[in-house]
């Protein structure tokens, strides 16, 4: 743990098996891990009660916590009514798993929130998120929407319209810089009452980007593939992009955020080295006063 708070890593970035990913997270100096729970070994449908207990024990023995699970099913998010039933049910299963593993947070993308509240998709997304919010609130958890597909102010208006606080925010400053061109520091203050988890990622925007080209109807893997710069932005190592981390961290401190700073590295061929450098970057970062 640093003066800025606990450091997490998305363990899947190491691209090994589950237990090896967890060991690597410990080796690089993380306090916690975020884990994908949509497929493979972490799919809730593949984990019985005994396996869940064993996994929790293994994580604890390593001295780690689960900062969050991820239930991002790609496609259109929750913009299409026909897909929402199964996505909501699977998301609920991930929330139950997260709580069993000791975290109240499940991160997700819900799709691009329309600019106009009169858009039919707006109501569809509201209904889906209200159901998720009610479920999470009753269990003491949060489904945390990742920032990036729309400006912070539009996201806040949408969150304010929901009936429960169980849908919150996973704040990713790089997504804002790369896709919408939004100011992460201002975004922290706009979304202050909703932020329950954060990502630490850096990026560069090289051209005007249409969010629908990025988050419209693609899988997470396809979105990550864009981060090589092919459509106007690219993810880079911490400190090499345009996220002003001293100001960003200062903004988080100013709003009283004490949760995880979770490192996300989705591109590059040396994830372990990049994540180690990111841990050191956070530890050495001087926060603007």
Steps between C-alpha positions, in 0.01 A plus 500: 500500500625847410415847626259511206323182607499134412647387168317238299574328171276332246658160545386368161748739339782258584337256254575190705264258677292630789727393786815615319340836428425539870855409599636754251277770649655433838851499351462844342393650832124534460265512795205366304378359171216558261394184316295438188204279585329451166664182376749229579604420856329806649161451333258466794335205323833314517565551872326288762491593870815307589695654211389848608621440854832364374549800269425745779746323728770500230456874445517566874809281542675715241416806708272638230145633490254500213452866404224414251376245250417591141175399329532666161317301233583728208272547204259788552522496879143536627374698200308209344201364689525155342843435654441658837332208675797267477753778558321614814474147635868429436596835655306409813691172523828692479384735777422203725846356425672834569336524840601143582859593416486809720435783253177698459593627153437369150615720213328508162433694183132571440532640148498862392238706682305695235539877501122543497291362787215458252699242302325159536832340598522731801193342659622149415831570676320657796284191549800268487708715734212547743470123530875465553505790745217354706667159512839647596354732763316214667827305521717792608685519171554717193502448127759758395471646149836570338551856379586574138208443264334834583594825679492496880209744519278277287591197711411689817159602363432134420609380844293770668195367314525150652293388797787351701870571562604144419627610158810714548825591318829329422706806405747449215682824410667362187171403336383858541821645356512255210136485389285794611778751562343567840708642787553226762563748782174679436333161452606388847329800653187457288466131590635527854198348676502193275867394477560165673794363298764645268736393227852630450569504128654755263434583139529744212233628266634554150179589317131574559330176602137402459414306820263278301799376297658383825219401734215453256463124462844351557652245733750604766778336299410704191495821701837420653642434152421860405730624772800454274413829332318366196189718538617817668630403842738264669571375847854564624701429813424715804654844476539484122150619412290807562334406828622749760545251780614741772184704440284189460621348826460835673139516382433153640649605832298822496170309475605261777544193281680224693438201274722313258722642228493200269756478222360399162738406219320373191768526231872438463705181502664541840210527746693401811769762442241766418297420811809504724588841360143616558515397866821697541351794310209521743728468801724777372230735376501846660143617543411856409382693802 
